[in-house]
Amino acid sequence: MKLCVLCFLLLLACMYPSLAQGSYEDCCLKYSKEPKMQIKKKITGYKLQKTDGGCNMPAVVFTVARKKIEKLCSDPKQLWVQNLQKKFFN
């Protein structure tokens, strides 16, 4: 019985670090190149990825409506990215 309790506590101790990290965010790991106009026309919105959460790089994540929803990770410093962002404010 004591061995069973000891094994259970050891198992919990091993699992704790992975539980403490929480869930992984769906972060951009690299920037995409400027897409063709066909793709730009299918962009339906965007969200900002900030570095204050679990992600390491700032990004503008565009949502592209195709057969399945896709994400386009973009550098917020690029002019084409800023122009596409303005499209959704007007």
Backbone as a ProteinNet text record, in pm:
[ID]
protein_1_A
[PRIMARY]
MKLCVLCFLLLLACMYPSLAQGSYEDCCLKYSKEPKMQIKKKITGYKLQKTDGGCNMPAVVFTVARKKIEKLCSDPKQLWVQNLQKKFFN
[TERTIARY]
82.5	0	86.9	190.2	279	352.7	388.4	457.7	366.5	241.2	143.4	126.3	116.5	103.2	229.7	344.9	471.8	482.6	443.6	445.9	350.4	234.1	136.6	192	253.6	312	427.5	504.8	614.5	560.5	453.6	390	337.8	273.5	224.7	339.1	448.4	563.8	622.7	620.2	672.3	578.5	449.5	351.5	338.5	370.5	347.9	414.5	542.5	602.5	529.1	481.4	410.2	273.3	208.8	79.8	95.5	205.6	227.8	249.5	297	320.8	191.6	84	-43.8	-54.5	-153.7	-175	-85.8	-48	33.8	-56.2	-12.2	-86.9	-50.3	-134.6	-109.6	-33.6	97.9	181.6	244.3	266.4	343	490.3	557.6	699.6	786	723.8	795.1	693.7	744.4	658.6	643.1	525.9	499.9	543.8	569.9	598.3	466.5	477.2	355.8	278.4	150	71.9	29.5	-10.4	-61.8	-196.3	-237.8	-362.6	-483	-480.7	-591.4	-612.1	-503.4	-510.1	-553.8	-499.5	-535.3	-685.4	-747.7	-891.7	-973.8	-914.5	-987.1	-964.4	-888.4	-864.1	-991	-1033.8	-1159.6	-1140	-1020.3	-994.9	-853.8	-823.2	-691.1	-696.1	-592.1	-572.2	-424.8	-396.1	-258	-200.8	-81.5	-9.4	93.4	84.4	176.5	277.8	386.2	491.3	473.4	367.5	350.3	288.3	239.7	181.8	284.4	242.2	331.7	403.9	383	443.3	567.7	666	794.9	813.1	722	740.4	608.3	613.6	490.5	451.3	322.4	275.2	132.7	98.1	-40.2	-82.1	-183.8	-228	-357.3	-345.7	-462	-536.5	-668.6	-753	-790	-760.2	-787.6	-898.2	-1007.3	-1120.1	-1098.5	-1067.3	-1053.5	-1140.7	-1107.1	-1185	-1185.3	-1072	-1066	-999.3	-1028.9	-974	-823.2	-748.3	-603.3	-558.1	-439.2	-381	-256.3	-235.2	-119.6	-45.6	68.9	148.3	232	218.3	280.6	356.3	460.9	542.9	469.3	436.6	362.1	438	568.6	647.5	639.7	591.4	584.3	469.9	495.5	396.3	270.9	286.4	169.4	79.8	139.8	62.6	-17.1	47.1	-19.8	-134.1	-113.8	-219.4	-339	-313.2	-423.4	-498.1	-426.3	-491.7	-586.7	-543.3	-626.7	-756.3	-750.6	-869.3	-982.4	-949.1	-1051	-1098.8	-1031.6	-1077	-1169.4	-1167	-1251.2	-1379.8
-119.6	0	126	127.6	244	261.3	149.9	156.5	215.8	180.1	231.3	383	429.1	572.6	646.1	588.1	648.5	660.1	556.5	560	666.7	677.9	778.3	919.2	944.2	1075.7	1106	1005.4	1023.4	1057.2	991.3	1019.8	1163.7	1207.9	1345.8	1446.5	1416.1	1506.3	1518.1	1409.4	1412.4	1487.6	1480.5	1545.8	1694.6	1738.7	1877.1	1980.2	1965.1	2068.5	2086.9	1979.7	1994.2	2057.4	2032.3	2094.3	2241.6	2276.4	2414.3	2507.9	2453.7	2537.6	2581	2515.1	2551.6	2502.6	2552.5	2509.3	2590.1	2527.4	2595.6	2678.5	2798.3	2883.5	2845.3	2880.3	2855.8	2976.6	2973.6	3089	3077	3191.8	3197	3178.5	3096.3	3073.2	3140.5	3175.5	3248.8	3329	3429.5	3514.7	3456.6	3476.9	3437.1	3548.6	3510.6	3611.2	3675.9	3786.8	3854.3	3760.6	3738.8	3646.5	3711.1	3626.1	3675.2	3743.1	3821.7	3897.2	3804.8	3685.8	3590.1	3557	3538.4	3505.5	3628.1	3744.2	3867.4	3893.3	3860.8	3883.3	3791.6	3681.9	3585.8	3608.1	3710.7	3740.8	3800.4	3742.9	3786.1	3862.5	3864.8	3935.1	3906.9	3958.7	3935.5	3949.3	3900.3	3921.7	3952.4	4017.8	4052.2	3949	3903.2	3814.2	3899.4	3903.4	3984.1	3892.8	3952.9	3875	3865.4	3922.5	3920.2	3789.7	3706.5	3578.1	3467.6	3359.3	3246.6	3250.8	3354.2	3362.8	3450.9	3417.6	3485.8	3597.9	3611.2	3714.3	3784.5	3916.2	3986.6	3948.8	3941.1	3906.9	3956.1	3976.4	3998.2	3867	3803.8	3673.3	3693.5	3686.3	3703.1	3570.8	3579.3	3462.4	3458.2	3346	3329	3225.5	3265.1	3174.1	3097.6	2971.7	2882.2	2761.9	2647.7	2526.6	2500.8	2526.2	2525.7	2656.8	2700.2	2827.7	2812.1	2905.2	2904.1	3033.2	3027.4	3146.1	3185.9	3315.7	3370.9	3458.6	3413.7	3487.6	3592.7	3717.7	3827.7	3921	3981.8	4077.2	4211	4259	4384.9	4506.9	4495.3	4608.4	4622.8	4520	4522.5	4612.5	4688.1	4781.9	4709.6	4596.8	4525.6	4476.8	4443.8	4399.6	4517.5	4631.1	4750.7	4794.3	4783.7	4820.2	4725.8	4597.4	4502.2	4526.6	4563.9	4594.7	4713.3	4815.3	4934.3	4898.5	4799.8	4756.8	4716.7	4661	4613.9	4722.7	4837.6	4949.8	5042.2	5034.2	5122.4	5054.8
0	0	0	84.4	89.2	-43.1	-104.3	-232.6	-340.2	-336.2	-432.8	-416.2	-293.5	-265.8	-308.9	-281.5	-319.7	-472.1	-542.6	-689.6	-743.3	-682.2	-724.4	-703.2	-589.7	-562.5	-657.6	-689.2	-783.9	-923.1	-961.2	-1089.3	-1093.6	-987	-980.6	-988.5	-920.1	-921.6	-1061.9	-1137.2	-1274.5	-1368	-1343	-1429.3	-1399.3	-1281.2	-1240.4	-1331.4	-1368.5	-1454.6	-1586.8	-1646.2	-1773.3	-1752.7	-1641	-1612.4	-1578	-1513.8	-1471.1	-1589.6	-1702.3	-1818.6	-1885.1	-1858.7	-1918.8	-2060.9	-2128.7	-2266.7	-2360.3	-2468.1	-2567.1	-2657.3	-2685.7	-2776.7	-2919.6	-3010	-3151.1	-3203.9	-3192.8	-3225.5	-3363.7	-3425.3	-3549.6	-3514.7	-3591.1	-3568.8	-3674.7	-3787.7	-3892.9	-3972.9	-4043.9	-4124.8	-4265.1	-4322.3	-4460.6	-4554.3	-4677	-4779.6	-4820.4	-4891.8	-4938.6	-5031	-5001.4	-5084.7	-5216.5	-5309.5	-5437.5	-5414.5	-5512.3	-5501.6	-5481.3	-5541.3	-5524.5	-5377	-5306	-5163	-5083.7	-5117.8	-5046.2	-5051.7	-5163.7	-5178.9	-5088.8	-5044.8	-4961.3	-4811.5	-4776.7	-4635.4	-4575.5	-4465	-4402.7	-4272.4	-4220.4	-4095.2	-4046.6	-3930.6	-3873.2	-3722.2	-3657.5	-3514.2	-3493.2	-3383.6	-3351.1	-3255.4	-3285.4	-3194.8	-3122.3	-2991.7	-2911.8	-2843.6	-2799.2	-2735	-2584.3	-2529.6	-2384.3	-2334.1	-2423	-2382.9	-2399.8	-2459.3	-2480.1	-2613.1	-2692.3	-2825.2	-2820.5	-2904.4	-2898.8	-2999.9	-3094.7	-3196.3	-3226.1	-3251	-3287	-3429.4	-3453.9	-3588.3	-3607.9	-3733.2	-3773.2	-3838.2	-3782.4	-3831.1	-3909.4	-4041.1	-4127.4	-4139.7	-4145.8	-4167.5	-4315.2	-4378.4	-4520.6	-4535.8	-4600.6	-4621.8	-4751.9	-4739	-4853.3	-4824.7	-4880.2	-4850.5	-4700.9	-4637.9	-4491.9	-4450.3	-4331.6	-4283.6	-4264	-4318.1	-4303.9	-4238.3	-4180.6	-4118.8	-4195.4	-4203.6	-4271.7	-4171.1	-4126.8	-4027.7	-4099.9	-4057.3	-4130	-4036.7	-4091.7	-4017.3	-4009.5	-3888.9	-3876.1	-3927.6	-3951.6	-4001.3	-4153.1	-4221.6	-4367.8	-4415.1	-4520	-4572.6	-4623.1	-4689.4	-4741.9	-4628.7	-4515.5	-4398.8	-4343.2	-4330	-4278.1	-4370.2	-4500.7	-4595.6	-4584.3	-4566.5	-4549.8	-4418.9	-4315.2	-4187.8	-4204.3	-4276.3	-4297.8	-4369.4	-4455.6	-4530.5	-4435.5	-4321.8	-4228.4	-4133	-4131.3	-4049.2	-4126.7	-4258	-4342	-4380.4
[MASK]
++++++++++++++++++++++++++++++++++++++++++++++++++++++++++++++++++++++++++++++++++++++++++

